[in-house]
Amino acid sequence: MQDYKIKIISNSDSDKWNAFVKNSTDGTIFHEFKWLKILEKQTKSRLIPLVFYRGTTPFAQLPLFHSSFFGLNYLLSPPRD
């Protein structure tokens, strides 16, 4: 049985994130780390880039954005304006 892990990556791992996007059949410029950081800044939210691993191999990525509104915390992917 393989181990599954979920990790929050840091800015220093943005090259790995982008390599995964580039090798994905569904990856676009809007999935790249630089674009997600721009979106984070413009929406005044906090990017939480999750990478899902099967063993040591990444098999999925999920960019979540944390924000709060009227005292309620929520996560979106991607955030709305």
C-alpha positions as CSV (number, residue, x, y, z in Angstrom):
1,M,0.0,0.0,0.0
2,Q,1.4,3.4,-1.0
3,D,1.5,6.3,1.3
4,Y,-0.3,9.5,0.3
5,K,0.7,12.9,1.5
6,I,-0.5,16.5,1.1
7,K,2.1,19.3,1.4
8,I,1.8,23.0,1.3
9,I,4.7,24.2,-0.8
10,S,6.7,27.3,-0.4
11,N,7.7,30.0,-2.9
12,S,11.1,28.3,-3.3
13,D,9.3,25.3,-4.8
14,S,7.6,27.3,-7.5
15,D,9.8,25.7,-10.3
16,K,8.5,22.3,-9.3
17,W,4.9,23.6,-9.3
18,N,5.4,25.1,-12.8
19,A,7.0,21.9,-14.1
20,F,4.0,19.9,-13.0
21,V,1.7,22.4,-14.7
22,K,3.8,22.3,-17.9
23,N,3.6,18.5,-18.1
24,S,-0.1,18.4,-17.4
25,T,-2.5,18.1,-20.4
26,D,-4.8,20.5,-18.7
27,G,-2.2,23.0,-17.4
28,T,-2.5,26.6,-18.6
29,I,-0.7,29.9,-17.8
30,F,-3.5,30.5,-15.2
31,H,-2.2,27.5,-13.2
32,E,1.4,28.8,-13.1
33,F,2.8,29.9,-9.7
34,K,3.5,33.5,-10.8
35,W,-0.1,33.9,-12.0
36,L,-1.4,32.5,-8.7
37,K,0.8,35.0,-6.7
38,I,-0.6,37.9,-8.8
39,L,-4.1,36.6,-8.0
40,E,-3.2,36.4,-4.3
41,K,-2.1,40.0,-4.3
42,Q,-5.1,41.3,-6.3
43,T,-7.7,39.5,-4.2
44,K,-6.0,40.3,-0.9
45,S,-6.1,36.6,0.0
46,R,-3.4,34.1,1.0
47,L,-2.3,31.4,-1.5
48,I,-2.1,27.9,-0.1
49,P,-0.5,25.8,-2.8
50,L,-1.2,22.1,-2.1
51,V,0.6,19.2,-3.7
52,F,-0.7,15.7,-3.4
53,Y,1.9,12.9,-3.4
54,R,1.6,9.1,-3.9
55,G,4.8,8.0,-2.3
56,T,7.3,10.6,-3.5
57,T,5.6,11.3,-6.8
58,P,3.3,14.3,-7.1
59,F,0.0,13.4,-8.8
60,A,-2.2,16.5,-8.2
61,Q,-2.0,20.2,-7.3
62,L,-4.6,22.4,-5.8
63,P,-4.2,26.2,-5.4
64,L,-6.4,27.3,-2.5
65,F,-6.9,30.9,-1.4
66,H,-7.7,31.8,2.2
67,S,-9.7,34.9,2.9
68,S,-12.2,36.2,5.5
69,F,-15.4,38.2,5.2
70,F,-17.4,39.5,8.1
71,G,-15.3,37.3,10.5
72,L,-15.9,34.1,8.5
73,N,-12.9,32.3,7.1
74,Y,-13.2,30.5,3.8
75,L,-11.1,28.8,1.1
76,L,-11.7,29.2,-2.6
77,S,-10.0,27.9,-5.7
78,P,-9.6,30.4,-7.4
79,P,-11.0,33.3,-5.5
80,R,-13.7,35.5,-7.0
81,D,-13.3,39.3,-7.2
